């Protein structure tokens, strides 16, 4: 493990990263709103699948997804008019507020500190784009609502969080698709570790939309009923939505204010396949895992659980399983996919999975892979089928992979070790 580090710079001028911990969590998902509801649902193996209501699916053979139900923006959002935000930004602002309240940090102090925002997304305001497209088709460009146009830019998501909470430490949106949440967490980790920020709100947000659903449908990867990662009869993904926001701060700051610490962020790894838009590359994923371990200061033998990307597609599950086997050999740790519960939440996926890692470490359990019948022999994993399992976890890994070959893996540990 990494030795304790508390100063951003040594006497020789070499950079020494400050230790970074998770002290607040906000979750908006199809299985629960808030960290307690989300954690309880993970432990229970809840299923967030329902009939899609956000758009008309009558032209498709599949009609199910993982939408967030009973989300009233006015209940969760303060400091900014929810009607000026698209659904993804609403999710992000709500989750950010949850994370701040969960952390117990003094909000006045946070506004005065160097607290930034980094959020990952796939589409930004995808539902808004759907609405604008429909307006243009029906009425021409003159019929487009200018107020909706203002909601489209993806940077508006992080800006909305900063504006709602009065944060002035910088705001960035990272549109690296399905691994974007991990990218945003890695960026936040660096900002705090290097001393460029005192705290960061980071994670990911996305909302379901016709465009994304239709795209995956045309690829033949939408499951008709449920998502079954690593199962021999799996039929693809279910699109989902939500947001996962984590408040990160330096260990020194957390200890000074007596904060509850969910987990320590040990590090991350990034690679890009750079060879195909949609086909995953096993060698690149192997490199990413090894980079994450190296940067986190751990060995493969220390990883006790992997929260998989685990989409439920043939290509992803076989490729991911093969990469895990290559790195871990015969001593593979348990591997599960929470997409079986919440669907594929795109830019929010690895952020919500990071939250799953943090609460699993704190509470001592393995989230299950639900909807599981029989494991595909090409995916020889202990996928924690159907039921959560008690586990004494010290170090865990979260996989995030995306179209374009954007791979991002984060590593978390119990604090104190």
C-alpha positions, 0 to 999 in steps of 0.5 A: 500500500502507499505510505501515508502522505500529507504534504503536496511537496517534498523538500527535494521538490518531488511531488508527493500526493496528498491522500484523498478520501470520500466523505459525502455521497449523493445517488440518483438511480432507478433503485433509490434516491440518496445514499441510504436508499441506494445502499439498501437496494444494492444489498437487497439486489433490487431491480430498477427495470420498468416500462419506458415512459420518457419516450414512445417505444411503440416502434421498437420490439423492446420497451424496458429500461431503468428510469428514475421514478418519483423524482421531483426536482423541486424537492431536491434542488435549491439555489437554482431554478430547476426549470432552467435545467435539463434532466441530466443537470437536475440529477447532478445538482440533486446528487451534489446536494445529497453529497454535501448534506451527507458529508456534514461539511459546513456549506459556508466554509465550502463556498469559501474553500477551493472546491471544484466540480468535475462531472462526466457524461455521455450525451449531456442533455440527451432528452433536450436534444430529442425535444429539439430534434422533434421541434425541428422535424415538425416545425422547422428550425424556426420552431425551435425553443431557444430556452431549450438550446441554452440547456444543451451544452454539456458543460452546463451540467457542472456549471449548474452544480457550481452555481447552485452551491456557490462553488468557485473552485473551477468546473469541468465536464468530461464527455468520455461516455460510459467511463466518464464518471471514473474520469471525473473522479480521477481528475478530482483526485489529482486536483486535491492530491496535488493541492490545487483544490481543497475539495471536489464534487465529482461523478457523472450524470445522464438521462435516458433518451430516444437517441441512445436507446435507438442507437443501441437497438440498431446495434442489436444490444438492447435486452428485451426484459432484463440485463444479465451480465456474464450469464450464458443467456444474456441478451444485451443492455438496458438503458438507464439514467441517474447521477452519482456525486461524491465529495472528495477531500484531503485526508487531513481536512477530513480528519480535522473536521471529524468527518465520516470517511467512506473510503480512500481513493488510492488512484486510477488508470486510463488508457485508450484503445484507439483502434475501434469505435465500439469493439472493446480491446482486451490488451488495452483493458489489461494495460488499464488495470495494471496502470490503475494498480501501479498508480494506486500502489497495490498489487493484483493480489490485494484487490478483493472485489471488482465492480465490473463494467459488465454491460451484459453484451457478448463482446464486453463480458467476454473481453472484460472477463478475459482481461481480468483473467490475464491480470489476476490469473487463478486468484480472481476476486469476486466480480459483479455488475450493478448494471444488472440492477440499474441498467447502463446509466451511461456517463453516470455508470462508473460514478454510481459504481464507485459509490457502490465500491465505497459503501461496499468497503464501508459496510462490508458486503459484495453487491450482487449480479442479479437476473443470473441463471448460469454463468457463461463458460467464457466468463469464468468469474464468481459474479456474486449471483443474485444475492449480496454477500458479506465480505471484509473488504480492504481494497476494491477496483471499479472498471469503466469502459466506453465507446472509442476505447476510453478506459478508466479504472479507479481503486478504493480502500477502507480507511483506516487500513 
